Amino acid sequence: MPVDAERWRELKEKEEILKKAATAIRVQEKDLARVVARFKREIKEMDEKLK
């Protein structure tokens, strides 16, 4: 399925955001979703303990 220029630009922007996010938390791009999910889970658990 061909991708038009606007869709291509959007995908490249998202790719750049993912690269920057992975760099910011020092993980590989492929691990970003898993690591962020773990962080969210840990924050929720800490929040529950503090209540």
mmCIF entry with sequence, helices, sheets and N, C-alpha, C, O atoms, coordinates in Angstrom:
data_MODEL
# 
_entry.id   MODEL 
# 
_entity.id                         1 
_entity.type                       polymer 
_entity.pdbx_number_of_molecules   1 
# 
_entity_poly.entity_id                      1 
_entity_poly.type                           'polypeptide(L)' 
_entity_poly.nstd_linkage                   no 
_entity_poly.nstd_monomer                   no 
_entity_poly.pdbx_seq_one_letter_code       MPVDAERWRELKEKEEILKKAATAIRVQEKDLARVVARFKREIKEMDEKLK 
_entity_poly.pdbx_seq_one_letter_code_can   MPVDAERWRELKEKEEILKKAATAIRVQEKDLARVVARFKREIKEMDEKLK 
_entity_poly.pdbx_strand_id                 A 
# 
loop_
_entity_poly_seq.entity_id 
_entity_poly_seq.num 
_entity_poly_seq.mon_id 
_entity_poly_seq.hetero 
1 1  MET n 
1 2  PRO n 
1 3  VAL n 
1 4  ASP n 
1 5  ALA n 
1 6  GLU n 
1 7  ARG n 
1 8  TRP n 
1 9  ARG n 
1 10 GLU n 
1 11 LEU n 
1 12 LYS n 
1 13 GLU n 
1 14 LYS n 
1 15 GLU n 
1 16 GLU n 
1 17 ILE n 
1 18 LEU n 
1 19 LYS n 
1 20 LYS n 
1 21 ALA n 
1 22 ALA n 
1 23 THR n 
1 24 ALA n 
1 25 ILE n 
1 26 ARG n 
1 27 VAL n 
1 28 GLN n 
1 29 GLU n 
1 30 LYS n 
1 31 ASP n 
1 32 LEU n 
1 33 ALA n 
1 34 ARG n 
1 35 VAL n 
1 36 VAL n 
1 37 ALA n 
1 38 ARG n 
1 39 PHE n 
1 40 LYS n 
1 41 ARG n 
1 42 GLU n 
1 43 ILE n 
1 44 LYS n 
1 45 GLU n 
1 46 MET n 
1 47 ASP n 
1 48 GLU n 
1 49 LYS n 
1 50 LEU n 
1 51 LYS n 
# 
_struct_asym.id          A 
_struct_asym.entity_id   1 
# 
loop_
_struct_conf.conf_type_id 
_struct_conf.id 
_struct_conf.pdbx_PDB_helix_id 
_struct_conf.beg_label_comp_id 
_struct_conf.beg_label_asym_id 
_struct_conf.beg_label_seq_id 
_struct_conf.pdbx_beg_PDB_ins_code 
_struct_conf.end_label_comp_id 
_struct_conf.end_label_asym_id 
_struct_conf.end_label_seq_id 
_struct_conf.pdbx_end_PDB_ins_code 
_struct_conf.beg_auth_comp_id 
_struct_conf.beg_auth_asym_id 
_struct_conf.beg_auth_seq_id 
_struct_conf.end_auth_comp_id 
_struct_conf.end_auth_asym_id 
_struct_conf.end_auth_seq_id 
_struct_conf.pdbx_PDB_helix_class 
_struct_conf.details 
_struct_conf.pdbx_PDB_helix_length 
HELX_P HELX_P1 AA1 ALA A 5  ? ALA A 24 ? ALA A 5  ALA A 24 1 ? 20 
HELX_P HELX_P2 AA2 GLU A 29 ? ASP A 31 ? GLU A 29 ASP A 31 5 ? 3  
HELX_P HELX_P3 AA3 LEU A 32 ? LEU A 50 ? LEU A 32 LEU A 50 1 ? 19 
# 
_struct_conf_type.id          HELX_P 
_struct_conf_type.criteria    ? 
_struct_conf_type.reference   ? 
# 
loop_
_atom_site.group_PDB 
_atom_site.id 
_atom_site.type_symbol 
_atom_site.label_atom_id 
_atom_site.label_alt_id 
_atom_site.label_comp_id 
_atom_site.label_asym_id 
_atom_site.label_entity_id 
_atom_site.label_seq_id 
_atom_site.pdbx_PDB_ins_code 
_atom_site.Cartn_x 
_atom_site.Cartn_y 
_atom_site.Cartn_z 
_atom_site.occupancy 
_atom_site.B_iso_or_equiv 
_atom_site.pdbx_formal_charge 
_atom_site.auth_seq_id 
_atom_site.auth_comp_id 
_atom_site.auth_asym_id 
_atom_site.auth_atom_id 
_atom_site.pdbx_PDB_model_num 
ATOM 1   N N  . MET A 1 1  ? 0.841  -1.172 0.000  1.00 0.00 ? 1  MET A N  1 
ATOM 2   C CA . MET A 1 1  ? 0.000  0.000  0.000  1.00 0.00 ? 1  MET A CA 1 
ATOM 3   C C  . MET A 1 1  ? 0.895  1.249  0.000  1.00 0.00 ? 1  MET A C  1 
ATOM 4   O O  . MET A 1 1  ? 1.665  1.453  0.939  1.00 0.00 ? 1  MET A O  1 
ATOM 5   N N  . PRO A 1 2  ? 0.805  2.051  -1.003 1.00 0.00 ? 2  PRO A N  1 
ATOM 6   C CA . PRO A 1 2  ? 1.634  3.263  -1.076 1.00 0.00 ? 2  PRO A CA 1 
ATOM 7   C C  . PRO A 1 2  ? 1.240  4.286  -0.004 1.00 0.00 ? 2  PRO A C  1 
ATOM 8   O O  . PRO A 1 2  ? 0.080  4.377  0.396  1.00 0.00 ? 2  PRO A O  1 
ATOM 9   N N  . VAL A 1 3  ? 2.217  5.035  0.439  1.00 0.00 ? 3  VAL A N  1 
ATOM 10  C CA . VAL A 1 3  ? 2.002  6.049  1.469  1.00 0.00 ? 3  VAL A CA 1 
ATOM 11  C C  . VAL A 1 3  ? 2.165  7.428  0.820  1.00 0.00 ? 3  VAL A C  1 
ATOM 12  O O  . VAL A 1 3  ? 3.154  7.693  0.138  1.00 0.00 ? 3  VAL A O  1 
ATOM 13  N N  . ASP A 1 4  ? 1.172  8.301  1.046  1.00 0.00 ? 4  ASP A N  1 
ATOM 14  C CA . ASP A 1 4  ? 1.286  9.631  0.461  1.00 0.00 ? 4  ASP A CA 1 
ATOM 15  C C  . ASP A 1 4  ? 2.280  10.471 1.267  1.00 0.00 ? 4  ASP A C  1 
ATOM 16  O O  . ASP A 1 4  ? 2.694  10.089 2.361  1.00 0.00 ? 4  ASP A O  1 
ATOM 17  N N  . ALA A 1 5  ? 2.648  11.606 0.712  1.00 0.00 ? 5  ALA A N  1 
ATOM 18  C CA . ALA A 1 5  ? 3.688  12.447 1.308  1.00 0.00 ? 5  ALA A CA 1 
ATOM 19  C C  . ALA A 1 5  ? 3.315  12.925 2.705  1.00 0.00 ? 5  ALA A C  1 
ATOM 20  O O  . ALA A 1 5  ? 4.169  12.965 3.591  1.00 0.00 ? 5  ALA A O  1 
ATOM 21  N N  . GLU A 1 6  ? 2.066  13.284 2.914  1.00 0.00 ? 6  GLU A N  1 
ATOM 22  C CA . GLU A 1 6  ? 1.623  13.764 4.231  1.00 0.00 ? 6  GLU A CA 1 
ATOM 23  C C  . GLU A 1 6  ? 1.730  12.654 5.276  1.00 0.00 ? 6  GLU A C  1 
ATOM 24  O O  . GLU A 1 6  ? 2.207  12.887 6.387  1.00 0.00 ? 6  GLU A O  1 
ATOM 25  N N  . ARG A 1 7  ? 1.294  11.469 4.925  1.00 0.00 ? 7  ARG A N  1 
ATOM 26  C CA . ARG A 1 7  ? 1.371  10.332 5.850  1.00 0.00 ? 7  ARG A CA 1 
ATOM 27  C C  . ARG A 1 7  ? 2.843  10.002 6.148  1.00 0.00 ? 7  ARG A C  1 
ATOM 28  O O  . ARG A 1 7  ? 3.193  9.701  7.289  1.00 0.00 ? 7  ARG A O  1 
ATOM 29  N N  . TRP A 1 8  ? 3.697  10.058 5.127  1.00 0.00 ? 8  TRP A N  1 
ATOM 30  C CA . TRP A 1 8  ? 5.126  9.777  5.311  1.00 0.00 ? 8  TRP A CA 1 
ATOM 31  C C  . TRP A 1 8  ? 5.745  10.767 6.296  1.00 0.00 ? 8  TRP A C  1 
ATOM 32  O O  . TRP A 1 8  ? 6.504  10.373 7.181  1.00 0.00 ? 8  TRP A O  1 
ATOM 33  N N  . ARG A 1 9  ? 5.419  12.064 6.143  1.00 0.00 ? 9  ARG A N  1 
ATOM 34  C CA . ARG A 1 9  ? 5.933  13.104 7.032  1.00 0.00 ? 9  ARG A CA 1 
ATOM 35  C C  . ARG A 1 9  ? 5.481  12.841 8.468  1.00 0.00 ? 9  ARG A C  1 
ATOM 36  O O  . ARG A 1 9  ? 6.262  12.968 9.410  1.00 0.00 ? 9  ARG A O  1 
ATOM 37  N N  . GLU A 1 10 ? 4.222  12.476 8.618  1.00 0.00 ? 10 GLU A N  1 
ATOM 38  C CA . GLU A 1 10 ? 3.674  12.177 9.950  1.00 0.00 ? 10 GLU A CA 1 
ATOM 39  C C  . GLU A 1 10 ? 4.406  10.996 10.590 1.00 0.00 ? 10 GLU A C  1 
ATOM 40  O O  . GLU A 1 10 ? 4.748  11.035 11.772 1.00 0.00 ? 10 GLU A O  1 
ATOM 41  N N  . LEU A 1 11 ? 4.640  9.961  9.810  1.00 0.00 ? 11 LEU A N  1 
ATOM 42  C CA . LEU A 1 11 ? 5.352  8.789  10.331 1.00 0.00 ? 11 LEU A CA 1 
ATOM 43  C C  . LEU A 1 11 ? 6.783  9.123  10.736 1.00 0.00 ? 11 LEU A C  1 
ATOM 44  O O  . LEU A 1 11 ? 7.267  8.639  11.759 1.00 0.00 ? 11 LEU A O  1 
ATOM 45  N N  . LYS A 1 12 ? 7.457  9.940  9.944  1.00 0.00 ? 12 LYS A N  1 
ATOM 46  C CA . LYS A 1 12 ? 8.832  10.337 10.264 1.00 0.00 ? 12 LYS A CA 1 
ATOM 47  C C  . LYS A 1 12 ? 8.877  11.188 11.531 1.00 0.00 ? 12 LYS A C  1 
ATOM 48  O O  . LYS A 1 12 ? 9.807  11.062 12.329 1.00 0.00 ? 12 LYS A O  1 
ATOM 49  N N  . GLU A 1 13 ? 7.875  12.058 11.723 1.00 0.00 ? 13 GLU A N  1 
ATOM 50  C CA . GLU A 1 13 ? 7.806  12.863 12.946 1.00 0.00 ? 13 GLU A CA 1 
ATOM 51  C C  . GLU A 1 13 ? 7.611  11.966 14.172 1.00 0.00 ? 13 GLU A C  1 
ATOM 52  O O  . GLU A 1 13 ? 8.251  12.166 15.204 1.00 0.00 ? 13 GLU A O  1 
ATOM 53  N N  . LYS A 1 14 ? 6.728  10.986 14.047 1.00 0.00 ? 14 LYS A N  1 
ATOM 54  C CA . LYS A 1 14 ? 6.490  10.060 15.158 1.00 0.00 ? 14 LYS A CA 1 
ATOM 55  C C  . LYS A 1 14 ? 7.737  9.236  15.460 1.00 0.00 ? 14 LYS A C  1 
ATOM 56  O O  . LYS A 1 14 ? 8.054  8.978  16.621 1.00 0.00 ? 14 LYS A O  1 
ATOM 57  N N  . GLU A 1 15 ? 8.437  8.829  14.414 1.00 0.00 ? 15 GLU A N  1 
ATOM 58  C CA . GLU A 1 15 ? 9.673  8.081  14.598 1.00 0.00 ? 15 GLU A CA 1 
ATOM 59  C C  . GLU A 1 15 ? 10.692 8.911  15.385 1.00 0.00 ? 15 GLU A C  1 
ATOM 60  O O  . GLU A 1 15 ? 11.366 8.394  16.276 1.00 0.00 ? 15 GLU A O  1 
ATOM 61  N N  . GLU A 1 16 ? 10.797 10.182 15.053 1.00 0.00 ? 16 GLU A N  1 
ATOM 62  C CA . GLU A 1 16 ? 11.740 11.070 15.737 1.00 0.00 ? 16 GLU A CA 1 
ATOM 63  C C  . GLU A 1 16 ? 11.349 11.246 17.207 1.00 0.00 ? 16 GLU A C  1 
ATOM 64  O O  . GLU A 1 16 ? 12.219 11.266 18.078 1.00 0.00 ? 16 GLU A O  1 
ATOM 65  N N  . ILE A 1 17 ? 10.055 11.374 17.487 1.00 0.00 ? 17 ILE A N  1 
ATOM 66  C CA . ILE A 1 17 ? 9.584  11.495 18.872 1.00 0.00 ? 17 ILE A CA 1 
ATOM 67  C C  . ILE A 1 17 ? 9.941  10.238 19.660 1.00 0.00 ? 17 ILE A C  1 
ATOM 68  O O  . ILE A 1 17 ? 10.406 10.329 20.796 1.00 0.00 ? 17 ILE A O  1 
ATOM 69  N N  . LEU A 1 18 ? 9.727  9.075  19.068 1.00 0.00 ? 18 LEU A N  1 
ATOM 70  C CA . LEU A 1 18 ? 10.069 7.822  19.746 1.00 0.00 ? 18 LEU A CA 1 
ATOM 71  C C  . LEU A 1 18 ? 11.568 7.721  20.018 1.00 0.00 ? 18 LEU A C  1 
ATOM 72  O O  . LEU A 1 18 ? 11.977 7.274  21.089 1.00 0.00 ? 18 LEU A O  1 
ATOM 73  N N  . LYS A 1 19 ? 12.377 8.129  19.064 1.00 0.00 ? 19 LYS A N  1 
ATOM 74  C CA . LYS A 1 19 ? 13.832 8.104  19.258 1.00 0.00 ? 19 LYS A CA 1 
ATOM 75  C C  . LYS A 1 19 ? 14.236 9.011  20.417 1.00 0.00 ? 19 LYS A C  1 
ATOM 76  O O  . LYS A 1 19 ? 15.051 8.627  21.256 1.00 0.00 ? 19 LYS A O  1 
ATOM 77  N N  . LYS A 1 20 ? 13.667 10.206 20.463 1.00 0.00 ? 20 LYS A N  1 
ATOM 78  C CA . LYS A 1 20 ? 14.003 11.156 21.529 1.00 0.00 ? 20 LYS A CA 1 
ATOM 79  C C  . LYS A 1 20 ? 13.536 10.631 22.883 1.00 0.00 ? 20 LYS A C  1 
ATOM 80  O O  . LYS A 1 20 ? 14.251 10.756 23.877 1.00 0.00 ? 20 LYS A O  1 
ATOM 81  N N  . ALA A 1 21 ? 12.353 10.051 22.928 1.00 0.00 ? 21 ALA A N  1 
ATOM 82  C CA . ALA A 1 21 ? 11.841 9.503  24.193 1.00 0.00 ? 21 ALA A CA 1 
ATOM 83  C C  . ALA A 1 21 ? 12.727 8.360  24.676 1.00 0.00 ? 21 ALA A C  1 
ATOM 84  O O  . ALA A 1 21 ? 13.052 8.286  25.861 1.00 0.00 ? 21 ALA A O  1 
ATOM 85  N N  . ALA A 1 22 ? 13.116 7.479  23.780 1.00 0.00 ? 22 ALA A N  1 
ATOM 86  C CA . ALA A 1 22 ? 13.988 6.359  24.145 1.00 0.00 ? 22 ALA A CA 1 
ATOM 87  C C  . ALA A 1 22 ? 15.332 6.862  24.643 1.00 0.00 ? 22 ALA A C  1 
ATOM 88  O O  . ALA A 1 22 ? 15.878 6.331  25.611 1.00 0.00 ? 22 ALA A O  1 
ATOM 89  N N  . THR A 1 23 ? 15.861 7.869  23.995 1.00 0.00 ? 23 THR A N  1 
ATOM 90  C CA . THR A 1 23 ? 17.136 8.446  24.415 1.00 0.00 ? 23 THR A CA 1 
ATOM 91  C C  . THR A 1 23 ? 17.006 9.086  25.795 1.00 0.00 ? 23 THR A C  1 
ATOM 92  O O  . THR A 1 23 ? 17.897 8.953  26.634 1.00 0.00 ? 23 THR A O  1 
ATOM 93  N N  . ALA A 1 24 ? 15.898 9.776  26.026 1.00 0.00 ? 24 ALA A N  1 
ATOM 94  C CA . ALA A 1 24 ? 15.697 10.477 27.300 1.00 0.00 ? 24 ALA A CA 1 
ATOM 95  C C  . ALA A 1 24 ? 15.688 9.525  28.488 1.00 0.00 ? 24 ALA A C  1 
ATOM 96  O O  . ALA A 1 24 ? 16.194 9.862  29.559 1.00 0.00 ? 24 ALA A O  1 
ATOM 97  N N  . ILE A 1 25 ? 15.114 8.338  28.306 1.00 0.00 ? 25 ILE A N  1 
ATOM 98  C CA . ILE A 1 25 ? 15.087 7.397  29.433 1.00 0.00 ? 25 ILE A CA 1 
ATOM 99  C C  . ILE A 1 25 ? 16.100 6.266  29.261 1.00 0.00 ? 25 ILE A C  1 
ATOM 100 O O  . ILE A 1 25 ? 16.088 5.279  29.997 1.00 0.00 ? 25 ILE A O  1 
ATOM 101 N N  . ARG A 1 26 ? 16.965 6.437  28.280 1.00 0.00 ? 26 ARG A N  1 
ATOM 102 C CA . ARG A 1 26 ? 18.113 5.548  28.050 1.00 0.00 ? 26 ARG A CA 1 
ATOM 103 C C  . ARG A 1 26 ? 17.719 4.082  27.856 1.00 0.00 ? 26 ARG A C  1 
ATOM 104 O O  . ARG A 1 26 ? 18.244 3.188  28.520 1.00 0.00 ? 26 ARG A O  1 
ATOM 105 N N  . VAL A 1 27 ? 16.787 3.859  26.934 1.00 0.00 ? 27 VAL A N  1 
ATOM 106 C CA . VAL A 1 27 ? 16.414 2.505  26.542 1.00 0.00 ? 27 VAL A CA 1 
ATOM 107 C C  . VAL A 1 27 ? 16.421 2.422  25.021 1.00 0.00 ? 27 VAL A C  1 
ATOM 108 O O  . VAL A 1 27 ? 16.421 3.440  24.329 1.00 0.00 ? 27 VAL A O  1 
ATOM 109 N N  . GLN A 1 28 ? 16.427 1.207  24.522 1.00 0.00 ? 28 GLN A N  1 
ATOM 110 C CA . GLN A 1 28 ? 16.327 1.028  23.075 1.00 0.00 ? 28 GLN A CA 1 
ATOM 111 C C  . GLN A 1 28 ? 14.892 1.317  22.650 1.00 0.00 ? 28 GLN A C  1 
ATOM 112 O O  . GLN A 1 28 ? 13.954 1.111  23.420 1.00 0.00 ? 28 GLN A O  1 
ATOM 113 N N  . GLU A 1 29 ? 14.731 1.793  21.428 1.00 0.00 ? 29 GLU A N  1 
ATOM 114 C CA . GLU A 1 29 ? 13.402 2.134  20.935 1.00 0.00 ? 29 GLU A CA 1 
ATOM 115 C C  . GLU A 1 29 ? 12.435 0.960  21.040 1.00 0.00 ? 29 GLU A C  1 
ATOM 116 O O  . GLU A 1 29 ? 11.265 1.148  21.374 1.00 0.00 ? 29 GLU A O  1 
ATOM 117 N N  . LYS A 1 30 ? 12.907 -0.233 20.761 1.00 0.00 ? 30 LYS A N  1 
ATOM 118 C CA . LYS A 1 30 ? 12.026 -1.404 20.787 1.00 0.00 ? 30 LYS A CA 1 
ATOM 119 C C  . LYS A 1 30 ? 11.519 -1.709 22.199 1.00 0.00 ? 30 LYS A C  1 
ATOM 120 O O  . LYS A 1 30 ? 10.500 -2.382 22.352 1.00 0.00 ? 30 LYS A O  1 
ATOM 121 N N  . ASP A 1 31 ? 12.208 -1.227 23.223 1.00 0.00 ? 31 ASP A N  1 
ATOM 122 C CA . ASP A 1 31 ? 11.825 -1.492 24.607 1.00 0.00 ? 31 ASP A CA 1 
ATOM 123 C C  . ASP A 1 31 ? 11.019 -0.359 25.230 1.00 0.00 ? 31 ASP A C  1 
ATOM 124 O O  . ASP A 1 31 ? 10.575 -0.477 26.372 1.00 0.00 ? 31 ASP A O  1 
ATOM 125 N N  . LEU A 1 32 ? 10.825 0.723  24.508 1.00 0.00 ? 32 LEU A N  1 
ATOM 126 C CA . LEU A 1 32 ? 10.208 1.922  25.068 1.00 0.00 ? 32 LEU A CA 1 
ATOM 127 C C  . LEU A 1 32 ? 8.813  1.659  25.639 1.00 0.00 ? 32 LEU A C  1 
ATOM 128 O O  . LEU A 1 32 ? 8.543  2.026  26.783 1.00 0.00 ? 32 LEU A O  1 
ATOM 129 N N  . ALA A 1 33 ? 7.942  1.046  24.886 1.00 0.00 ? 33 ALA A N  1 
ATOM 130 C CA . ALA A 1 33 ? 6.570  0.814  25.354 1.00 0.00 ? 33 ALA A CA 1 
ATOM 131 C C  . ALA A 1 33 ? 6.553  -0.028 26.632 1.00 0.00 ? 33 ALA A C  1 
ATOM 132 O O  . ALA A 1 33 ? 5.802  0.267  27.562 1.00 0.00 ? 33 ALA A O  1 
ATOM 133 N N  . ARG A 1 34 ? 7.367  -1.058 26.674 1.00 0.00 ? 34 ARG A N  1 
ATOM 134 C CA . ARG A 1 34 ? 7.414  -1.944 27.848 1.00 0.00 ? 34 ARG A CA 1 
ATOM 135 C C  . ARG A 1 34 ? 7.928  -1.194 29.073 1.00 0.00 ? 34 ARG A C  1 
ATOM 136 O O  . ARG A 1 34 ? 7.381  -1.339 30.166 1.00 0.00 ? 34 ARG A O  1 
ATOM 137 N N  . VAL A 1 35 ? 8.972  -0.395 28.895 1.00 0.00 ? 35 VAL A N  1 
ATOM 138 C CA . VAL A 1 35 ? 9.566  0.340  30.009 1.00 0.00 ? 35 VAL A CA 1 
ATOM 139 C C  . VAL A 1 35 ? 8.600  1.408  30.530 1.00 0.00 ? 35 VAL A C  1 
ATOM 140 O O  . VAL A 1 35 ? 8.454  1.576  31.740 1.00 0.00 ? 35 VAL A O  1 
ATOM 141 N N  . VAL A 1 36 ? 7.950  2.121  29.625 1.00 0.00 ? 36 VAL A N  1 
ATOM 142 C CA . VAL A 1 36 ? 6.993  3.146  30.049 1.00 0.00 ? 36 VAL A CA 1 
ATOM 143 C C  . VAL A 1 36 ? 5.835  2.495  30.799 1.00 0.00 ? 36 VAL A C  1 
ATOM 144 O O  . VAL A 1 36 ? 5.381  3.030  31.811 1.00 0.00 ? 36 VAL A O  1 
ATOM 145 N N  . ALA A 1 37 ? 5.354  1.362  30.325 1.00 0.00 ? 37 ALA A N  1 
ATOM 146 C CA . ALA A 1 37 ? 4.276  0.648  31.020 1.00 0.00 ? 37 ALA A CA 1 
ATOM 147 C C  . ALA A 1 37 ? 4.725  0.243  32.423 1.00 0.00 ? 37 ALA A C  1 
ATOM 148 O O  . ALA A 1 37 ? 3.954  0.349  33.376 1.00 0.00 ? 37 ALA A O  1 
ATOM 149 N N  . ARG A 1 38 ? 5.962  -0.216 32.550 1.00 0.00 ? 38 ARG A N  1 
ATOM 150 C CA . ARG A 1 38 ? 6.482  -0.586 33.866 1.00 0.00 ? 38 ARG A CA 1 
ATOM 151 C C  . ARG A 1 38 ? 6.566  0.629  34.775 1.00 0.00 ? 38 ARG A C  1 
ATOM 152 O O  . ARG A 1 38 ? 6.182  0.552  35.942 1.00 0.00 ? 38 ARG A O  1 
ATOM 153 N N  . PHE A 1 39 ? 7.061  1.753  34.260 1.00 0.00 ? 39 PHE A N  1 
ATOM 154 C CA . PHE A 1 39 ? 7.127  2.982  35.059 1.00 0.00 ? 39 PHE A CA 1 
ATOM 155 C C  . PHE A 1 39 ? 5.744  3.384  35.552 1.00 0.00 ? 39 PHE A C  1 
ATOM 156 O O  . PHE A 1 39 ? 5.574  3.725  36.723 1.00 0.00 ? 39 PHE A O  1 
ATOM 157 N N  . LYS A 1 40 ? 4.758  3.344  34.665 1.00 0.00 ? 40 LYS A N  1 
ATOM 158 C CA . LYS A 1 40 ? 3.395  3.720  35.050 1.00 0.00 ? 40 LYS A CA 1 
ATOM 159 C C  . LYS A 1 40 ? 2.860  2.796  36.144 1.00 0.00 ? 40 LYS A C  1 
ATOM 160 O O  . LYS A 1 40 ? 2.217  3.246  37.092 1.00 0.00 ? 40 LYS A O  1 
ATOM 161 N N  . ARG A 1 41 ? 3.135  1.507  36.001 1.00 0.00 ? 41 ARG A N  1 
ATOM 162 C CA . ARG A 1 41 ? 2.686  0.525  36.995 1.00 0.00 ? 41 ARG A CA 1 
ATOM 163 C C  . ARG A 1 41 ? 3.362  0.790  38.347 1.00 0.00 ? 41 ARG A C  1 
ATOM 164 O O  . ARG A 1 41 ? 2.708  0.732  39.388 1.00 0.00 ? 41 ARG A O  1 
ATOM 165 N N  . GLU A 1 42 ? 4.649  1.076  38.330 1.00 0.00 ? 42 GLU A N  1 
ATOM 166 C CA . GLU A 1 42 ? 5.375  1.347  39.575 1.00 0.00 ? 42 GLU A CA 1 
ATOM 167 C C  . GLU A 1 42 ? 4.889  2.632  40.236 1.00 0.00 ? 42 GLU A C  1 
ATOM 168 O O  . GLU A 1 42 ? 4.776  2.695  41.461 1.00 0.00 ? 42 GLU A O  1 
ATOM 169 N N  . ILE A 1 43 ? 4.602  3.650  39.438 1.00 0.00 ? 43 ILE A N  1 
ATOM 170 C CA . ILE A 1 43 ? 4.078  4.901  40.002 1.00 0.00 ? 43 ILE A CA 1 
ATOM 171 C C  . ILE A 1 43 ? 2.712  4.655  40.637 1.00 0.00 ? 43 ILE A C  1 
ATOM 172 O O  . ILE A 1 43 ? 2.432  5.165  41.722 1.00 0.00 ? 43 ILE A O  1 
ATOM 173 N N  . LYS A 1 44 ? 1.880  3.893  39.984 1.00 0.00 ? 44 LYS A N  1 
ATOM 174 C CA . LYS A 1 44 ? 0.559  3.573  40.537 1.00 0.00 ? 44 LYS A CA 1 
ATOM 175 C C  . LYS A 1 44 ? 0.698  2.814  41.861 1.00 0.00 ? 44 LYS A C  1 
ATOM 176 O O  . LYS A 1 44 ? -0.008 3.103  42.827 1.00 0.00 ? 44 LYS A O  1 
ATOM 177 N N  . GLU A 1 45 ? 1.610  1.845  41.894 1.00 0.00 ? 45 GLU A N  1 
ATOM 178 C CA . GLU A 1 45 ? 1.817  1.073  43.123 1.00 0.00 ? 45 GLU A CA 1 
ATOM 179 C C  . GLU A 1 45 ? 2.327  1.959  44.260 1.00 0.00 ? 45 GLU A C  1 
ATOM 180 O O  . GLU A 1 45 ? 1.886  1.812  45.400 1.00 0.00 ? 45 GLU A O  1 
ATOM 181 N N  . MET A 1 46 ? 3.251  2.877  43.962 1.00 0.00 ? 46 MET A N  1 
ATOM 182 C CA . MET A 1 46 ? 3.757  3.786  44.984 1.00 0.00 ? 46 MET A CA 1 
ATOM 183 C C  . MET A 1 46 ? 2.658  4.721  45.475 1.00 0.00 ? 46 MET A C  1 
ATOM 184 O O  . MET A 1 46 ? 2.559  5.006  46.669 1.00 0.00 ? 46 MET A O  1 
ATOM 185 N N  . ASP A 1 47 ? 1.840  5.193  44.546 1.00 0.00 ? 47 ASP A N  1 
ATOM 186 C CA . ASP A 1 47 ? 0.740  6.079  44.904 1.00 0.00 ? 47 ASP A CA 1 
ATOM 187 C C  . ASP A 1 47 ? -0.223 5.367  45.835 1.00 0.00 ? 47 ASP A C  1 
ATOM 188 O O  . ASP A 1 47 ? -0.694 5.962  46.804 1.00 0.00 ? 47 ASP A O  1 
ATOM 189 N N  . GLU A 1 48 ? -0.528 4.102  45.560 1.00 0.00 ? 48 GLU A N  1 
ATOM 190 C CA . GLU A 1 48 ? -1.433 3.338  46.415 1.00 0.00 ? 48 GLU A CA 1 
ATOM 191 C C  . GLU A 1 48 ? -0.836 3.119  47.804 1.00 0.00 ? 48 GLU A C  1 
ATOM 192 O O  . GLU A 1 48 ? -1.564 3.142  48.797 1.00 0.00 ? 48 GLU A O  1 
ATOM 193 N N  . LYS A 1 49 ? 0.451  2.911  47.884 1.00 0.00 ? 49 LYS A N  1 
ATOM 194 C CA . LYS A 1 49 ? 1.109  2.715  49.180 1.00 0.00 ? 49 LYS A CA 1 
ATOM 195 C C  . LYS A 1 49 ? 1.088  3.997  50.014 1.00 0.00 ? 49 LYS A C  1 
ATOM 196 O O  . LYS A 1 49 ? 1.031  3.947  51.243 1.00 0.00 ? 49 LYS A O  1 
ATOM 197 N N  . LEU A 1 50 ? 1.134  5.135  49.339 1.00 0.00 ? 50 LEU A N  1 
ATOM 198 C CA . LEU A 1 50 ? 1.157  6.413  50.060 1.00 0.00 ? 50 LEU A CA 1 
ATOM 199 C C  . LEU A 1 50 ? -0.214 6.841  50.547 1.00 0.00 ? 50 LEU A C  1 
ATOM 200 O O  . LEU A 1 50 ? -0.309 7.748  51.373 1.00 0.00 ? 50 LEU A O  1 
ATOM 201 N N  . LYS A 1 51 ? -1.257 6.230  50.073 1.00 0.00 ? 51 LYS A N  1 
ATOM 202 C CA . LYS A 1 51 ? -2.611 6.606  50.489 1.00 0.00 ? 51 LYS A CA 1 
ATOM 203 C C  . LYS A 1 51 ? -2.978 6.005  51.816 1.00 0.00 ? 51 LYS A C  1 
ATOM 204 O O  . LYS A 1 51 ? -4.084 6.225  52.309 1.00 0.00 ? 51 LYS A O  1 
# 
